[in-house]
Amino acid sequence: MVAGAVLIMNAPVIAQQYKILHNFNCTGNGGCAPAAGLVFDDAGNLFGTTSYGGLYNGGTVFELSPVTGGNWTEKILYSFNPNGTDAYSPQASLFIDAAHNLYGTTPSGGSYDEGTVFEVSPKAGGDWSEKVLLAFGGSTTQGYSPYGGLIADASGNLYGTTAFGTQFGTVFELSPSPTGNWTWKLVHSFEDDDQTIDGLYPYAGLISDSAGNLYGTTFDGGAASNCWDSAGFFCGAVFELTPVEGGSWTEAILYSFTGGFYGVPDGNHPYASLAFDAAGNLYGTTEYGGDQAICQTMYYRGCGAVFKLTHTGGGNWTEKILHSFGENGEDAVKPVEGLIVDKAGNIYGTTPTTGFQAPYGNGMVFELSPKPQGGWSETVLHNFGTQSKGGSAPYTNLIFDAAGNLYGTAVEGGAYGGGVVFEITP
């Protein structure tokens, strides 16, 4: 079921136009350390979060607006306050609705310091207000620590995950009411009772298809009982949740990773969310695993991989490893964010670090392209420096604009050392 990894020799570095749109400064009241990706509104403005900085050093929500001459202007929309009730230190990308309300999660903060769902909304006059929609920890059935972002359905219901609680993490729904309140509902609780094959610890957010099914990954768990790494974990899984009549949901494990420990290349510990292509295939990354024969680093678990899941009918899916990271010590390693796929089927992603022989060593933006004769080729679109003025350590998913330019964040470096927002133009 698991195909061999594609060996990518001497991945080319193609000249791209890399541009810094904003440099964050950890001094003053601006944001610092943008650990999440970005979202566009319909006017072309970018929105994101920083994990630190702001008026209270609890992180910020910011907006970048394009101005004449190709420059961008930053505005801090909200500064989180670690005061015992507010959210703080956001880690995941925002979701924006048609009314330009922004929704996000924090793995800590709130009344119980076990994470929140928050909303930041525009007000008359250009100001913005924040509201904590849910503070995790008020009930033992809720789970806690949502590290992934949110998605919404056509009715405005929000869906997300918690990495912990109610055994080994949850999927939840928040439904709005006309009064402005939100109702929490448990969609799925991940369990490990020796009788149920389930994923464990869903760090990533979800994606959905046109039928309303939810898809995600878990860092641990799955059915591959022969996958038991040095830290005592199983290797993770890909799951699907399907709504059924009466408001309940049915879970199916689509694939359980085997880790690549026994000579057959495979992923190990998916930390990031998934992506669809136009044909309905699923793509994702694993932080470890891959073909350990080409992983020229000190990572015993492997250097990470890009995988594809193809729906073969009858509820079955077939997995294939498209790329194993770490080739010759020069490649990217340990991807922890999700992918995006363009209309031609090319795949784009980031890694926060690179192999020990790679230039600079602090992250890459990469592209994987299908080859006419089969297999995939990797191209390095940008190689980040170590604490350089160009930014470093992109713990981020990428987004496209209408022209095909890529946008993302790097959590460190830049002109002031507090991270950057960047654009890559092909």
VOMIGU-259970 format. One record per residue (C-alpha): residue number from 1; x, z, y; residue in one letter. Coordinates in steps of 0.5 Angstrom, whole numbers, plus 500, padded with zeros to 3 digits. Each point is the difference from the previous one (the first is absolute). Layout:
// residues N
+------+-----+-----+-----+------+
! resi !   X !   Z !   Y ! resn !
+------+-----+-----+-----+------+
!  NUM !   X !   Z !   Y !    a !
...
+------+-----+-----+-----+------+
END
This chain:
// residues 426
+------+-----+-----+-----+------+
! resi !   X !   Z !   Y ! resn !
+------+-----+-----+-----+------+
!    1 ! 500 ! 500 ! 500 !    m !
!    2 ! 506 ! 501 ! 505 !    v !
!    3 ! 504 ! 494 ! 501 !    a !
!    4 ! 507 ! 500 ! 502 !    g !
!    5 ! 503 ! 501 ! 507 !    a !
!    6 ! 502 ! 494 ! 504 !    v !
!    7 ! 508 ! 501 ! 501 !    l !
!    8 ! 501 ! 498 ! 507 !    i !
!    9 ! 507 ! 498 ! 502 !    m !
!   10 ! 503 ! 501 ! 507 !    n !
!   11 ! 493 ! 500 ! 503 !    a !
!   12 ! 501 ! 496 ! 507 !    p !
!   13 ! 500 ! 503 ! 507 !    v !
!   14 ! 496 ! 495 ! 504 !    i !
!   15 ! 500 ! 500 ! 508 !    a !
!   16 ! 494 ! 503 ! 503 !    q !
!   17 ! 498 ! 502 ! 507 !    q !
!   18 ! 500 ! 508 ! 499 !    y !
!   19 ! 498 ! 503 ! 507 !    k !
!   20 ! 499 ! 507 ! 502 !    i !
!   21 ! 493 ! 501 ! 503 !    l !
!   22 ! 501 ! 508 ! 502 !    h !
!   23 ! 505 ! 505 ! 499 !    n !
!   24 ! 498 ! 507 ! 499 !    f !
!   25 ! 503 ! 506 ! 503 !    n !
!   26 ! 500 ! 507 ! 497 !    c !
!   27 ! 501 ! 503 ! 507 !    t !
!   28 ! 494 ! 501 ! 505 !    g !
!   29 ! 493 ! 499 ! 498 !    n !
!   30 ! 500 ! 493 ! 496 !    g !
!   31 ! 499 ! 499 ! 493 !    g !
!   32 ! 506 ! 501 ! 495 !    c !
!   33 ! 501 ! 497 ! 493 !    a !
!   34 ! 495 ! 495 ! 498 !    p !
!   35 ! 499 ! 501 ! 492 !    a !
!   36 ! 494 ! 496 ! 500 !    a !
!   37 ! 498 ! 492 ! 501 !    g !
!   38 ! 496 ! 497 ! 505 !    l !
!   39 ! 493 ! 497 ! 501 !    v !
!   40 ! 498 ! 495 ! 505 !    f !
!   41 ! 493 ! 500 ! 504 !    d !
!   42 ! 497 ! 493 ! 502 !    d !
!   43 ! 503 ! 500 ! 507 !    a !
!   44 ! 507 ! 500 ! 497 !    g !
!   45 ! 502 ! 507 ! 501 !    n !
!   46 ! 504 ! 504 ! 495 !    l !
!   47 ! 498 ! 507 ! 498 !    f !
!   48 ! 504 ! 505 ! 496 !    g !
!   49 ! 502 ! 507 ! 499 !    t !
!   50 ! 507 ! 504 ! 501 !    t !
!   51 ! 501 ! 506 ! 495 !    s !
!   52 ! 503 ! 505 ! 506 !    y !
!   53 ! 501 ! 500 ! 507 !    g !
!   54 ! 494 ! 500 ! 505 !    g !
!   55 ! 498 ! 506 ! 505 !    l !
!   56 ! 500 ! 505 ! 494 !    y !
!   57 ! 505 ! 496 ! 495 !    n !
!   58 ! 495 ! 499 ! 495 !    g !
!   59 ! 500 ! 493 ! 500 !    g !
!   60 ! 496 ! 495 ! 504 !    t !
!   61 ! 495 ! 494 ! 500 !    v !
!   62 ! 503 ! 494 ! 504 !    f !
!   63 ! 498 ! 493 ! 503 !    e !
!   64 ! 505 ! 494 ! 501 !    l !
!   65 ! 497 ! 495 ! 505 !    s !
!   66 ! 503 ! 493 ! 501 !    p !
!   67 ! 501 ! 498 ! 507 !    v !
!   68 ! 503 ! 494 ! 504 !    t !
!   69 ! 507 ! 498 ! 498 !    g !
!   70 ! 500 ! 502 ! 492 !    g !
!   71 ! 500 ! 508 ! 502 !    n !
!   72 ! 496 ! 505 ! 497 !    w !
!   73 ! 497 ! 506 ! 504 !    t !
!   74 ! 499 ! 507 ! 496 !    e !
!   75 ! 495 ! 505 ! 501 !    k !
!   76 ! 499 ! 507 ! 497 !    i !
!   77 ! 493 ! 500 ! 498 !    l !
!   78 ! 500 ! 507 ! 497 !    y !
!   79 ! 505 ! 506 ! 498 !    s !
!   80 ! 499 ! 504 ! 494 !    f !
!   81 ! 500 ! 508 ! 501 !    n !
!   82 ! 503 ! 504 ! 494 !    p !
!   83 ! 495 ! 506 ! 503 !    n !
!   84 ! 497 ! 502 ! 493 !    g !
!   85 ! 494 ! 495 ! 501 !    t !
!   86 ! 502 ! 493 ! 502 !    d !
!   87 ! 503 ! 495 ! 496 !    a !
!   88 ! 508 ! 499 ! 500 !    y !
!   89 ! 506 ! 495 ! 498 !    s !
!   90 ! 496 ! 494 ! 497 !    p !
!   91 ! 503 ! 496 ! 495 !    q !
!   92 ! 495 ! 494 ! 498 !    a !
!   93 ! 498 ! 494 ! 504 !    s !
!   94 ! 494 ! 500 ! 504 !    l !
!   95 ! 493 ! 497 ! 499 !    f !
!   96 ! 497 ! 497 ! 506 !    i !
!   97 ! 492 ! 498 ! 500 !    d !
!   98 ! 496 ! 495 ! 504 !    a !
!   99 ! 499 ! 505 ! 505 !    a !
!  100 ! 508 ! 501 ! 501 !    h !
!  101 ! 499 ! 507 ! 497 !    n !
!  102 ! 506 ! 502 ! 496 !    l !
!  103 ! 500 ! 504 ! 494 !    y !
!  104 ! 506 ! 503 ! 496 !    g !
!  105 ! 503 ! 506 ! 496 !    t !
!  106 ! 505 ! 505 ! 500 !    t !
!  107 ! 503 ! 504 ! 494 !    p !
!  108 ! 500 ! 507 ! 504 !    s !
!  109 ! 496 ! 503 ! 505 !    g !
!  110 ! 493 ! 502 ! 501 !    g !
!  111 ! 497 ! 506 ! 500 !    s !
!  112 ! 503 ! 502 ! 493 !    y !
!  113 ! 506 ! 496 ! 501 !    d !
!  114 ! 499 ! 495 ! 494 !    e !
!  115 ! 499 ! 494 ! 503 !    g !
!  116 ! 495 ! 496 ! 505 !    t !
!  117 ! 496 ! 494 ! 501 !    v !
!  118 ! 499 ! 499 ! 507 !    f !
!  119 ! 497 ! 495 ! 505 !    e !
!  120 ! 503 ! 498 ! 507 !    v !
!  121 ! 495 ! 496 ! 504 !    s !
!  122 ! 500 ! 496 ! 507 !    p !
!  123 ! 496 ! 504 ! 506 !    k !
!  124 ! 498 ! 497 ! 507 !    a !
!  125 ! 505 ! 499 ! 504 !    g !
!  126 ! 506 ! 498 ! 495 !    g !
!  127 ! 501 ! 507 ! 497 !    d !
!  128 ! 499 ! 502 ! 493 !    w !
!  129 ! 498 ! 506 ! 496 !    s !
!  130 ! 501 ! 503 ! 493 !    e !
!  131 ! 496 ! 503 ! 495 !    k !
!  132 ! 502 ! 503 ! 493 !    v !
!  133 ! 494 ! 497 ! 496 !    l !
!  134 ! 503 ! 504 ! 494 !    l !
!  135 ! 505 ! 506 ! 499 !    a !
!  136 ! 502 ! 500 ! 492 !    f !
!  137 ! 500 ! 507 ! 497 !    g !
!  138 ! 493 ! 503 ! 502 !    g !
!  139 ! 498 ! 499 ! 493 !    s !
!  140 ! 504 ! 500 ! 493 !    t !
!  141 ! 496 ! 493 ! 498 !    t !
!  142 ! 503 ! 496 ! 506 !    q !
!  143 ! 507 ! 499 ! 498 !    g !
!  144 ! 506 ! 501 ! 505 !    y !
!  145 ! 505 ! 496 ! 504 !    s !
!  146 ! 498 ! 493 ! 501 !    p !
!  147 ! 506 ! 496 ! 501 !    y !
!  148 ! 497 ! 493 ! 500 !    g !
!  149 ! 496 ! 496 ! 505 !    g !
!  150 ! 492 ! 499 ! 500 !    l !
!  151 ! 496 ! 494 ! 499 !    i !
!  152 ! 493 ! 499 ! 501 !    a !
!  153 ! 494 ! 496 ! 497 !    d !
!  154 ! 494 ! 496 ! 504 !    a !
!  155 ! 496 ! 506 ! 501 !    s !
!  156 ! 506 ! 504 ! 504 !    g !
!  157 ! 502 ! 504 ! 494 !    n !
!  158 ! 507 ! 502 ! 500 !    l !
!  159 ! 504 ! 501 ! 493 !    y !
!  160 ! 506 ! 503 ! 499 !    g !
!  161 ! 505 ! 504 ! 495 !    t !
!  162 ! 503 ! 507 ! 500 !    t !
!  163 ! 506 ! 501 ! 496 !    a !
!  164 ! 499 ! 507 ! 497 !    f !
!  165 ! 494 ! 505 ! 499 !    g !
!  166 ! 494 ! 500 ! 495 !    t !
!  167 ! 506 ! 499 ! 494 !    q !
!  168 ! 504 ! 494 ! 502 !    f !
!  169 ! 497 ! 497 ! 506 !    g !
!  170 ! 493 ! 497 ! 503 !    t !
!  171 ! 497 ! 493 ! 502 !    v !
!  172 ! 495 ! 502 ! 506 !    f !
!  173 ! 494 ! 497 ! 504 !    e !
!  174 ! 498 ! 502 ! 507 !    l !
!  175 ! 493 ! 498 ! 503 !    s !
!  176 ! 498 ! 500 ! 507 !    p !
!  177 ! 494 ! 502 ! 502 !    s !
!  178 ! 496 ! 499 ! 507 !    p !
!  179 ! 501 ! 507 ! 502 !    t !
!  180 ! 508 ! 498 ! 500 !    g !
!  181 ! 501 ! 505 ! 494 !    n !
!  182 ! 504 ! 497 ! 494 !    w !
!  183 ! 498 ! 502 ! 493 !    t !
!  184 ! 505 ! 501 ! 495 !    w !
!  185 ! 499 ! 497 ! 492 !    k !
!  186 ! 505 ! 500 ! 494 !    l !
!  187 ! 501 ! 493 ! 497 !    v !
!  188 ! 505 ! 502 ! 495 !    h !
!  189 ! 504 ! 506 ! 498 !    s !
!  190 ! 506 ! 498 ! 496 !    f !
!  191 ! 501 ! 505 ! 494 !    e !
!  192 ! 505 ! 501 ! 494 !    d !
!  193 ! 497 ! 504 ! 494 !    d !
!  194 ! 503 ! 496 ! 495 !    d !
!  195 ! 494 ! 497 ! 498 !    q !
!  196 ! 499 ! 495 ! 506 !    t !
!  197 ! 505 ! 495 ! 502 !    i !
!  198 ! 501 ! 500 ! 507 !    d !
!  199 ! 504 ! 499 ! 506 !    g !
!  200 ! 503 ! 506 ! 504 !    l !
!  201 ! 502 ! 501 ! 507 !    y !
!  202 ! 497 ! 494 ! 504 !    p !
!  203 ! 505 ! 500 ! 506 !    y !
!  204 ! 498 ! 493 ! 503 !    a !
!  205 ! 493 ! 498 ! 503 !    g !
!  206 ! 495 ! 495 ! 497 !    l !
!  207 ! 498 ! 493 ! 501 !    i !
!  208 ! 493 ! 497 ! 498 !    s !
!  209 ! 498 ! 493 ! 497 !    d !
!  210 ! 493 ! 497 ! 503 !    s !
!  211 ! 496 ! 503 ! 494 !    a !
!  212 ! 502 ! 507 ! 503 !    g !
!  213 ! 505 ! 502 ! 495 !    n !
!  214 ! 505 ! 505 ! 502 !    l !
!  215 ! 508 ! 499 ! 497 !    y !
!  216 ! 506 ! 504 ! 501 !    g !
!  217 ! 506 ! 503 ! 497 !    t !
!  218 ! 502 ! 507 ! 497 !    t !
!  219 ! 507 ! 502 ! 500 !    f !
!  220 ! 500 ! 504 ! 493 !    d !
!  221 ! 495 ! 499 ! 494 !    g !
!  222 ! 498 ! 494 ! 497 !    g !
!  223 ! 499 ! 499 ! 492 !    a !
!  224 ! 508 ! 498 ! 499 !    a !
!  225 ! 501 ! 507 ! 496 !    s !
!  226 ! 507 ! 497 ! 498 !    n !
!  227 ! 502 ! 500 ! 508 !    c !
!  228 ! 503 ! 507 ! 501 !    w !
!  229 ! 505 ! 499 ! 506 !    d !
!  230 ! 506 ! 505 ! 501 !    s !
!  231 ! 495 ! 504 ! 505 !    a !
!  232 ! 495 ! 501 ! 495 !    g !
!  233 ! 495 ! 495 ! 502 !    f !
!  234 ! 496 ! 495 ! 497 !    f !
!  235 ! 501 ! 493 ! 504 !    c !
!  236 ! 494 ! 499 ! 504 !    g !
!  237 ! 493 ! 495 ! 499 !    a !
!  238 ! 496 ! 495 ! 504 !    v !
!  239 ! 493 ! 502 ! 500 !    f !
!  240 ! 493 ! 497 ! 502 !    e !
!  241 ! 494 ! 504 ! 502 !    l !
!  242 ! 493 ! 496 ! 499 !    t !
!  243 ! 493 ! 503 ! 504 !    p !
!  244 ! 495 ! 501 ! 495 !    v !
!  245 ! 492 ! 501 ! 501 !    e !
!  246 ! 499 ! 507 ! 503 !    g !
!  247 ! 506 ! 500 ! 504 !    g !
!  248 ! 505 ! 502 ! 495 !    s !
!  249 ! 506 ! 496 ! 498 !    w !
!  250 ! 504 ! 498 ! 494 !    t !
!  251 ! 507 ! 500 ! 499 !    e !
!  252 ! 505 ! 495 ! 496 !    a !
!  253 ! 507 ! 501 ! 499 !    i !
!  254 ! 502 ! 492 ! 501 !    l !
!  255 ! 508 ! 501 ! 499 !    y !
!  256 ! 504 ! 506 ! 498 !    s !
!  257 ! 508 ! 499 ! 501 !    f !
!  258 ! 505 ! 501 ! 495 !    t !
!  259 ! 506 ! 501 ! 505 !    g !
!  260 ! 505 ! 495 ! 497 !    g !
!  261 ! 503 ! 506 ! 496 !    f !
!  262 ! 501 ! 496 ! 493 !    y !
!  263 ! 503 ! 493 ! 502 !    g !
!  264 ! 493 ! 497 ! 502 !    v !
!  265 ! 500 ! 500 ! 508 !    p !
!  266 ! 494 ! 503 ! 503 !    d !
!  267 ! 498 ! 504 ! 506 !    g !
!  268 ! 501 ! 508 ! 501 !    n !
!  269 ! 496 ! 504 ! 505 !    h !
!  270 ! 496 ! 496 ! 505 !    p !
!  271 ! 499 ! 503 ! 506 !    y !
!  272 ! 497 ! 495 ! 504 !    a !
!  273 ! 493 ! 496 ! 501 !    s !
!  274 ! 498 ! 494 ! 497 !    l !
!  275 ! 499 ! 493 ! 503 !    a !
!  276 ! 496 ! 494 ! 498 !    f !
!  277 ! 501 ! 493 ! 500 !    d !
!  278 ! 495 ! 494 ! 501 !    a !
!  279 ! 499 ! 500 ! 492 !    a !
!  280 ! 499 ! 507 ! 499 !    g !
!  281 ! 506 ! 502 ! 497 !    n !
!  282 ! 503 ! 507 ! 502 !    l !
!  283 ! 507 ! 501 ! 503 !    y !
!  284 ! 504 ! 506 ! 501 !    g !
!  285 ! 507 ! 504 ! 500 !    t !
!  286 ! 503 ! 506 ! 496 !    t !
!  287 ! 505 ! 504 ! 503 !    e !
!  288 ! 504 ! 500 ! 493 !    y !
!  289 ! 500 ! 496 ! 494 !    g !
!  290 ! 501 ! 493 ! 499 !    g !
!  291 ! 506 ! 497 ! 496 !    d !
!  292 ! 505 ! 505 ! 500 !    q !
!  293 ! 505 ! 495 ! 498 !    a !
!  294 ! 501 ! 497 ! 507 !    i !
!  295 ! 499 ! 507 ! 503 !    c !
!  296 ! 507 ! 501 ! 503 !    q !
!  297 ! 499 ! 507 ! 503 !    t !
!  298 ! 500 ! 507 ! 498 !    m !
!  299 ! 492 ! 501 ! 499 !    y !
!  300 ! 499 ! 501 ! 493 !    y !
!  301 ! 493 ! 499 ! 500 !    r !
!  302 ! 501 ! 493 ! 503 !    g !
!  303 ! 500 ! 496 ! 507 !    c !
!  304 ! 493 ! 498 ! 500 !    g !
!  305 ! 496 ! 494 ! 499 !    a !
!  306 ! 494 ! 495 ! 502 !    v !
!  307 ! 495 ! 499 ! 495 !    f !
!  308 ! 494 ! 496 ! 499 !    k !
!  309 ! 493 ! 501 ! 497 !    l !
!  310 ! 496 ! 494 ! 497 !    t !
!  311 ! 493 ! 501 ! 498 !    h !
!  312 ! 499 ! 497 ! 494 !    t !
!  313 ! 493 ! 501 ! 499 !    g !
!  314 ! 496 ! 505 ! 496 !    g !
!  315 ! 502 ! 506 ! 504 !    g !
!  316 ! 508 ! 498 ! 498 !    n !
!  317 ! 506 ! 499 ! 504 !    w !
!  318 ! 507 ! 498 ! 499 !    t !
!  319 ! 506 ! 502 ! 504 !    e !
!  320 ! 506 ! 497 ! 501 !    k !
!  321 ! 506 ! 502 ! 504 !    i !
!  322 ! 502 ! 495 ! 506 !    l !
!  323 ! 506 ! 503 ! 502 !    h !
!  324 ! 505 ! 506 ! 498 !    s !
!  325 ! 503 ! 503 ! 506 !    f !
!  326 ! 508 ! 502 ! 500 !    g !
!  327 ! 503 ! 493 ! 499 !    e !
!  328 ! 508 ! 501 ! 500 !    n !
!  329 ! 499 ! 506 ! 505 !    g !
!  330 ! 498 ! 496 ! 505 !    e !
!  331 ! 493 ! 499 ! 500 !    d !
!  332 ! 494 ! 505 ! 502 !    a !
!  333 ! 499 ! 506 ! 496 !    v !
!  334 ! 494 ! 505 ! 500 !    k !
!  335 ! 494 ! 497 ! 503 !    p !
!  336 ! 495 ! 505 ! 502 !    v !
!  337 ! 495 ! 496 ! 504 !    e !
!  338 ! 495 ! 494 ! 498 !    g !
!  339 ! 500 ! 493 ! 501 !    l !
!  340 ! 497 ! 494 ! 503 !    i !
!  341 ! 498 ! 493 ! 498 !    v !
!  342 ! 500 ! 494 ! 504 !    d !
!  343 ! 495 ! 494 ! 498 !    k !
!  344 ! 506 ! 496 ! 497 !    a !
!  345 ! 501 ! 506 ! 495 !    g !
!  346 ! 506 ! 503 ! 503 !    n !
!  347 ! 501 ! 507 ! 500 !    i !
!  348 ! 503 ! 505 ! 505 !    y !
!  349 ! 502 ! 507 ! 500 !    g !
!  350 ! 505 ! 505 ! 503 !    t !
!  351 ! 505 ! 505 ! 497 !    t !
!  352 ! 503 ! 506 ! 503 !    p !
!  353 ! 507 ! 499 ! 497 !    t !
!  354 ! 504 ! 495 ! 497 !    t !
!  355 ! 505 ! 500 ! 494 !    g !
!  356 ! 507 ! 503 ! 501 !    f !
!  357 ! 504 ! 493 ! 502 !    q !
!  358 ! 494 ! 498 ! 504 !    a !
!  359 ! 502 ! 499 ! 508 !    p !
!  360 ! 498 ! 506 ! 504 !    y !
!  361 ! 496 ! 503 ! 494 !    g !
!  362 ! 494 ! 503 ! 504 !    n !
!  363 ! 494 ! 495 ! 498 !    g !
!  364 ! 498 ! 493 ! 499 !    m !
!  365 ! 494 ! 495 ! 502 !    v !
!  366 ! 500 ! 496 ! 494 !    f !
!  367 ! 496 ! 494 ! 497 !    e !
!  368 ! 498 ! 497 ! 493 !    l !
!  369 ! 498 ! 493 ! 499 !    s !
!  370 ! 498 ! 497 ! 494 !    p !
!  371 ! 504 ! 494 ! 498 !    k !
!  372 ! 497 ! 494 ! 497 !    p !
!  373 ! 504 ! 500 ! 493 !    q !
!  374 ! 497 ! 508 ! 499 !    g !
!  375 ! 503 ! 506 ! 502 !    g !
!  376 ! 501 ! 503 ! 507 !    w !
!  377 ! 506 ! 500 ! 506 !    s !
!  378 ! 501 ! 505 ! 505 !    e !
!  379 ! 502 ! 499 ! 507 !    t !
!  380 ! 503 ! 506 ! 504 !    v !
!  381 ! 496 ! 499 ! 507 !    l !
!  382 ! 504 ! 506 ! 503 !    h !
!  383 ! 505 ! 505 ! 499 !    n !
!  384 ! 499 ! 506 ! 504 !    f !
!  385 ! 507 ! 504 ! 502 !    g !
!  386 ! 501 ! 507 ! 499 !    t !
!  387 ! 498 ! 504 ! 506 !    q !
!  388 ! 501 ! 494 ! 504 !    s !
!  389 ! 496 ! 497 ! 507 !    k !
!  390 ! 496 ! 495 ! 495 !    g !
!  391 ! 497 ! 506 ! 497 !    g !
!  392 ! 501 ! 502 ! 492 !    s !
!  393 ! 496 ! 503 ! 494 !    a !
!  394 ! 493 ! 496 ! 501 !    p !
!  395 ! 495 ! 505 ! 496 !    y !
!  396 ! 495 ! 495 ! 502 !    t !
!  397 ! 495 ! 494 ! 497 !    n !
!  398 ! 500 ! 494 ! 504 !    l !
!  399 ! 494 ! 496 ! 503 !    i !
!  400 ! 500 ! 493 ! 503 !    f !
!  401 ! 497 ! 497 ! 506 !    d !
!  402 ! 496 ! 493 ! 501 !    a !
!  403 ! 507 ! 497 ! 501 !    a !
!  404 ! 503 ! 503 ! 493 !    g !
!  405 ! 505 ! 504 ! 504 !    n !
!  406 ! 501 ! 507 ! 496 !    l !
!  407 ! 499 ! 507 ! 504 !    y !
!  408 ! 503 ! 507 ! 497 !    g !
!  409 ! 503 ! 506 ! 502 !    t !
!  410 ! 507 ! 503 ! 498 !    a !
!  411 ! 500 ! 508 ! 500 !    v !
!  412 ! 507 ! 501 ! 503 !    e !
!  413 ! 505 ! 496 ! 505 !    g !
!  414 ! 498 ! 496 ! 506 !    g !
!  415 ! 503 ! 501 ! 507 !    a !
!  416 ! 498 ! 508 ! 500 !    y !
!  417 ! 501 ! 501 ! 492 !    g !
!  418 ! 492 ! 502 ! 499 !    g !
!  419 ! 498 ! 493 ! 497 !    g !
!  420 ! 498 ! 494 ! 502 !    v !
!  421 ! 494 ! 495 ! 499 !    v !
!  422 ! 502 ! 493 ! 498 !    f !
!  423 ! 498 ! 493 ! 500 !    e !
!  424 ! 503 ! 494 ! 495 !    i !
!  425 ! 499 ! 493 ! 502 !    t !
!  426 ! 501 ! 495 ! 495 !    p !
+------+-----+-----+-----+------+
END
